[in-house]
Amino acid sequence: MRKKFTEEDISRIIEMAWEDRTSLDAIYRNYGLKEDQLKLLMKKELKRGSYTLWRKRMKNSHLRHESLRPNGITRAYCSQQYKFKK
């Protein structure tokens, strides 16, 4: 079953997929996309060169699955990243 995502959702999914700290597990929890579905979305939404660079980057990252991460890396984002404005 293919989910319908808003443009904002797609933009955030792409942003999360490019971030080194964001695991594929976090994307699945937030958007219900498995790895193969994420690859299809990225292939559809990115230019060919950008998709190729992302795939190379993803293949070389040992942080993409939470179970493969070293102890101590528990967040999917930097502690400074989501500060609320007053």
VMD Tcl script that builds the backbone (N, CA, C; Angstrom):
set m [mol new atoms 258]
animate dup $m
set s [atomselect $m all]
$s set {name element resname resid chain x y z} {
  {N N MET 1 A 0.841 -1.191 0.000}
  {CA C MET 1 A 0.000 0.000 0.000}
  {C C MET 1 A 0.878 1.244 0.000}
  {N N ARG 2 A 0.696 2.124 -0.944}
  {CA C ARG 2 A 1.485 3.352 -1.068}
  {C C ARG 2 A 0.823 4.462 -0.268}
  {N N LYS 3 A 1.596 5.088 0.599}
  {CA C LYS 3 A 1.077 6.183 1.397}
  {C C LYS 3 A 1.165 7.478 0.612}
  {N N LYS 4 A 0.245 8.378 0.887}
  {CA C LYS 4 A 0.279 9.709 0.290}
  {C C LYS 4 A 0.966 10.635 1.279}
  {N N PHE 5 A 1.996 11.298 0.818}
  {CA C PHE 5 A 2.718 12.237 1.657}
  {C C PHE 5 A 2.541 13.642 1.110}
  {N N THR 6 A 2.480 14.609 2.011}
  {CA C THR 6 A 2.437 16.005 1.598}
  {C C THR 6 A 3.833 16.407 1.116}
  {N N GLU 7 A 3.920 17.560 0.474}
  {CA C GLU 7 A 5.226 18.067 0.047}
  {C C GLU 7 A 6.130 18.288 1.253}
  {N N GLU 8 A 5.535 18.736 2.357}
  {CA C GLU 8 A 6.310 18.928 3.591}
  {C C GLU 8 A 6.852 17.603 4.110}
  {N N ASP 9 A 6.031 16.559 4.079}
  {CA C ASP 9 A 6.471 15.229 4.506}
  {C C ASP 9 A 7.635 14.742 3.642}
  {N N ILE 10 A 7.487 14.873 2.343}
  {CA C ILE 10 A 8.534 14.414 1.421}
  {C C ILE 10 A 9.828 15.176 1.672}
  {N N SER 11 A 9.712 16.478 1.867}
  {CA C SER 11 A 10.897 17.293 2.145}
  {C C SER 11 A 11.579 16.836 3.428}
  {N N ARG 12 A 10.791 16.559 4.462}
  {CA C ARG 12 A 11.367 16.116 5.744}
  {C C ARG 12 A 11.967 14.720 5.623}
  {N N ILE 13 A 11.326 13.829 4.898}
  {CA C ILE 13 A 11.859 12.479 4.701}
  {C C ILE 13 A 13.214 12.552 4.002}
  {N N ILE 14 A 13.305 13.371 2.955}
  {CA C ILE 14 A 14.574 13.528 2.235}
  {C C ILE 14 A 15.636 14.102 3.167}
  {N N GLU 15 A 15.264 15.107 3.945}
  {CA C GLU 15 A 16.203 15.706 4.900}
  {C C GLU 15 A 16.699 14.660 5.897}
  {N N MET 16 A 15.784 13.868 6.437}
  {CA C MET 16 A 16.151 12.835 7.400}
  {C C MET 16 A 17.055 11.788 6.759}
  {N N ALA 17 A 16.755 11.414 5.518}
  {CA C ALA 17 A 17.538 10.389 4.829}
  {C C ALA 17 A 18.966 10.863 4.579}
  {N N TRP 18 A 19.172 12.155 4.364}
  {CA C TRP 18 A 20.512 12.692 4.126}
  {C C TRP 18 A 21.304 12.870 5.410}
  {N N GLU 19 A 20.607 13.044 6.548}
  {CA C GLU 19 A 21.296 13.270 7.823}
  {C C GLU 19 A 22.028 12.007 8.269}
  {N N ASP 20 A 23.260 12.174 8.713}
  {CA C ASP 20 A 24.036 11.030 9.185}
  {C C ASP 20 A 23.465 10.432 10.463}
  {N N ARG 21 A 22.922 11.245 11.318}
  {CA C ARG 21 A 22.440 10.761 12.615}
  {C C ARG 21 A 21.087 10.062 12.538}
  {N N THR 22 A 20.332 10.297 11.492}
  {CA C THR 22 A 18.995 9.723 11.402}
  {C C THR 22 A 19.065 8.305 10.864}
  {N N SER 23 A 18.565 7.372 11.650}
  {CA C SER 23 A 18.580 5.972 11.223}
  {C C SER 23 A 17.384 5.673 10.312}
  {N N LEU 24 A 17.511 4.599 9.567}
  {CA C LEU 24 A 16.391 4.143 8.748}
  {C C LEU 24 A 15.229 3.722 9.647}
  {N N ASP 25 A 15.547 3.258 10.840}
  {CA C ASP 25 A 14.515 2.865 11.800}
  {C C ASP 25 A 13.675 4.070 12.225}
  {N N ALA 26 A 14.312 5.232 12.396}
  {CA C ALA 26 A 13.597 6.451 12.779}
  {C C ALA 26 A 12.657 6.899 11.658}
  {N N ILE 27 A 13.116 6.786 10.426}
  {CA C ILE 27 A 12.259 7.147 9.287}
  {C C ILE 27 A 11.068 6.199 9.228}
  {N N TYR 28 A 11.304 4.929 9.479}
  {CA C TYR 28 A 10.207 3.951 9.485}
  {C C TYR 28 A 9.196 4.278 10.598}
  {N N ARG 29 A 9.699 4.587 11.787}
  {CA C ARG 29 A 8.792 4.908 12.901}
  {C C ARG 29 A 7.960 6.156 12.617}
  {N N ASN 30 A 8.567 7.151 11.993}
  {CA C ASN 30 A 7.864 8.411 11.753}
  {C C ASN 30 A 6.960 8.387 10.527}
  {N N TYR 31 A 7.366 7.675 9.484}
  {CA C TYR 31 A 6.631 7.744 8.215}
  {C C TYR 31 A 6.188 6.388 7.670}
  {N N GLY 32 A 6.576 5.304 8.324}
  {CA C GLY 32 A 6.141 3.983 7.886}
  {C C GLY 32 A 6.817 3.497 6.615}
  {N N LEU 33 A 7.963 4.085 6.257}
  {CA C LEU 33 A 8.685 3.683 5.049}
  {C C LEU 33 A 9.788 2.698 5.394}
  {N N LYS 34 A 9.742 1.532 4.788}
  {CA C LYS 34 A 10.831 0.572 4.924}
  {C C LYS 34 A 11.963 1.009 4.007}
  {N N GLU 35 A 13.123 0.399 4.155}
  {CA C GLU 35 A 14.304 0.816 3.403}
  {C C GLU 35 A 14.073 0.802 1.891}
  {N N ASP 36 A 13.451 -0.262 1.369}
  {CA C ASP 36 A 13.226 -0.329 -0.083}
  {C C ASP 36 A 12.242 0.740 -0.552}
  {N N GLN 37 A 11.247 1.074 0.281}
  {CA C GLN 37 A 10.296 2.121 -0.062}
  {C C GLN 37 A 10.966 3.499 -0.029}
  {N N LEU 38 A 11.859 3.688 0.931}
  {CA C LEU 38 A 12.604 4.942 1.022}
  {C C LEU 38 A 13.481 5.118 -0.218}
  {N N LYS 39 A 14.136 4.057 -0.648}
  {CA C LYS 39 A 14.976 4.127 -1.845}
  {C C LYS 39 A 14.155 4.544 -3.061}
  {N N LEU 40 A 12.955 3.976 -3.193}
  {CA C LEU 40 A 12.091 4.333 -4.325}
  {C C LEU 40 A 11.662 5.798 -4.258}
  {N N LEU 41 A 11.306 6.260 -3.065}
  {CA C LEU 41 A 10.909 7.656 -2.896}
  {C C LEU 41 A 12.066 8.586 -3.247}
  {N N MET 42 A 13.262 8.266 -2.749}
  {CA C MET 42 A 14.434 9.095 -3.018}
  {C C MET 42 A 14.760 9.089 -4.516}
  {N N LYS 43 A 14.646 7.950 -5.146}
  {CA C LYS 43 A 14.938 7.850 -6.578}
  {C C LYS 43 A 13.964 8.696 -7.387}
  {N N LYS 44 A 12.710 8.712 -6.954}
  {CA C LYS 44 A 11.677 9.480 -7.653}
  {C C LYS 44 A 11.857 10.980 -7.441}
  {N N GLU 45 A 12.222 11.370 -6.240}
  {CA C GLU 45 A 12.232 12.791 -5.879}
  {C C GLU 45 A 13.554 13.510 -6.150}
  {N N LEU 46 A 14.662 12.779 -6.171}
  {CA C LEU 46 A 15.969 13.409 -6.359}
  {C C LEU 46 A 16.411 13.340 -7.812}
  {N N LYS 47 A 17.309 14.244 -8.177}
  {CA C LYS 47 A 17.955 14.144 -9.486}
  {C C LYS 47 A 18.827 12.901 -9.462}
  {N N ARG 48 A 19.117 12.381 -10.628}
  {CA C ARG 48 A 19.865 11.117 -10.725}
  {C C ARG 48 A 21.204 11.176 -9.987}
  {N N GLY 49 A 21.956 12.250 -10.193}
  {CA C GLY 49 A 23.258 12.391 -9.532}
  {C C GLY 49 A 23.131 12.470 -8.022}
  {N N SER 50 A 22.116 13.185 -7.548}
  {CA C SER 50 A 21.897 13.302 -6.104}
  {C C SER 50 A 21.525 11.950 -5.507}
  {N N TYR 51 A 20.689 11.207 -6.226}
  {CA C TYR 51 A 20.305 9.876 -5.751}
  {C C TYR 51 A 21.532 8.960 -5.676}
  {N N THR 52 A 22.366 9.006 -6.699}
  {CA C THR 52 A 23.575 8.176 -6.726}
  {C C THR 52 A 24.493 8.523 -5.556}
  {N N LEU 53 A 24.687 9.813 -5.299}
  {CA C LEU 53 A 25.513 10.238 -4.160}
  {C C LEU 53 A 24.917 9.767 -2.838}
  {N N TRP 54 A 23.597 9.870 -2.696}
  {CA C TRP 54 A 22.932 9.437 -1.467}
  {C C TRP 54 A 23.113 7.935 -1.250}
  {N N ARG 55 A 22.962 7.152 -2.316}
  {CA C ARG 55 A 23.125 5.697 -2.199}
  {C C ARG 55 A 24.545 5.341 -1.784}
  {N N LYS 56 A 25.549 5.999 -2.376}
  {CA C LYS 56 A 26.942 5.739 -1.998}
  {C C LYS 56 A 27.161 6.092 -0.539}
  {N N ARG 57 A 26.632 7.226 -0.133}
  {CA C ARG 57 A 26.779 7.681 1.249}
  {C C ARG 57 A 26.093 6.707 2.208}
  {N N MET 58 A 24.928 6.249 1.820}
  {CA C MET 58 A 24.168 5.333 2.671}
  {C C MET 58 A 24.879 3.986 2.811}
  {N N LYS 59 A 25.463 3.497 1.736}
  {CA C LYS 59 A 26.163 2.210 1.768}
  {C C LYS 59 A 27.383 2.248 2.686}
  {N N ASN 60 A 28.011 3.410 2.771}
  {CA C ASN 60 A 29.224 3.551 3.577}
  {C C ASN 60 A 28.960 3.910 5.029}
  {N N SER 61 A 27.703 4.127 5.388}
  {CA C SER 61 A 27.390 4.548 6.751}
  {C C SER 61 A 27.043 3.351 7.634}
  {N N HIS 62 A 27.718 3.250 8.766}
  {CA C HIS 62 A 27.420 2.187 9.724}
  {C C HIS 62 A 26.368 2.639 10.743}
  {N N LEU 63 A 25.857 3.851 10.591}
  {CA C LEU 63 A 24.874 4.382 11.532}
  {C C LEU 63 A 23.439 4.248 11.028}
  {N N ARG 64 A 23.246 3.706 9.847}
  {CA C ARG 64 A 21.916 3.711 9.238}
  {C C ARG 64 A 20.905 2.808 9.952}
  {N N HIS 65 A 21.371 1.787 10.642}
  {CA C HIS 65 A 20.471 0.932 11.422}
  {C C HIS 65 A 20.850 1.065 12.890}
  {N N GLU 66 A 19.864 1.291 13.726}
  {CA C GLU 66 A 20.131 1.518 15.148}
  {C C GLU 66 A 20.878 0.353 15.786}
  {N N SER 67 A 20.597 -0.856 15.349}
  {CA C SER 67 A 21.250 -2.025 15.953}
  {C C SER 67 A 22.750 -2.077 15.651}
  {N N LEU 68 A 23.194 -1.371 14.613}
  {CA C LEU 68 A 24.612 -1.366 14.244}
  {C C LEU 68 A 25.385 -0.194 14.853}
  {N N ARG 69 A 24.676 0.698 15.523}
  {CA C ARG 69 A 25.321 1.877 16.083}
  {C C ARG 69 A 26.122 1.532 17.329}
  {N N PRO 70 A 27.208 2.258 17.531}
  {CA C PRO 70 A 27.958 2.079 18.777}
  {C C PRO 70 A 27.129 2.566 19.967}
  {N N ASN 71 A 27.416 2.039 21.127}
  {CA C ASN 71 A 26.731 2.514 22.336}
  {C C ASN 71 A 26.979 4.004 22.483}
  {N N GLY 72 A 25.979 4.713 22.951}
  {CA C GLY 72 A 26.126 6.139 23.171}
  {C C GLY 72 A 25.489 6.992 22.093}
  {N N ILE 73 A 25.253 6.428 20.910}
  {CA C ILE 73 A 24.553 7.181 19.867}
  {C C ILE 73 A 23.096 6.761 19.938}
  {N N THR 74 A 22.311 7.587 20.602}
  {CA C THR 74 A 20.916 7.227 20.822}
  {C C THR 74 A 19.948 8.185 20.152}
  {N N ARG 75 A 20.414 9.374 19.769}
  {CA C ARG 75 A 19.511 10.354 19.161}
  {C C ARG 75 A 19.644 10.310 17.645}
  {N N ALA 76 A 18.569 10.756 16.994}
  {CA C ALA 76 A 18.590 10.861 15.538}
  {C C ALA 76 A 18.895 12.286 15.103}
  {N N TYR 77 A 19.200 13.147 16.056}
  {CA C TYR 77 A 19.482 14.542 15.724}
  {C C TYR 77 A 20.440 15.116 16.747}
  {N N CYS 78 A 21.043 16.216 16.385}
  {CA C CYS 78 A 21.960 16.911 17.275}
  {C C CYS 78 A 21.169 17.574 18.405}
  {N N SER 79 A 21.724 17.606 19.603}
  {CA C SER 79 A 21.013 18.201 20.744}
  {C C SER 79 A 20.721 19.680 20.524}
  {N N GLN 80 A 21.450 20.336 19.647}
  {CA C GLN 80 A 21.253 21.762 19.357}
  {C C GLN 80 A 20.265 21.993 18.205}
  {N N GLN 81 A 19.843 20.948 17.536}
  {CA C GLN 81 A 19.100 21.082 16.286}
  {C C GLN 81 A 17.680 21.610 16.466}
  {N N TYR 82 A 16.953 21.150 17.452}
  {CA C TYR 82 A 15.549 21.505 17.572}
  {C C TYR 82 A 15.306 22.361 18.807}
  {N N LYS 83 A 15.772 23.573 18.768}
  {CA C LYS 83 A 15.515 24.521 19.856}
  {C C LYS 83 A 14.274 25.318 19.504}
  {N N PHE 84 A 13.408 25.462 20.481}
  {CA C PHE 84 A 12.167 26.187 20.255}
  {C C PHE 84 A 12.396 27.676 20.440}
  {N N LYS 85 A 11.782 28.465 19.565}
  {CA C LYS 85 A 11.879 29.920 19.665}
  {C C LYS 85 A 10.841 30.405 20.664}
  {N N LYS 86 A 11.233 31.424 21.419}
  {CA C LYS 86 A 10.288 31.984 22.401}
  {C C LYS 86 A 9.536 33.127 21.801}
}
mol reanalyze $m
mol bondsrecalc $m
mol representation Tube
mol addrep $m
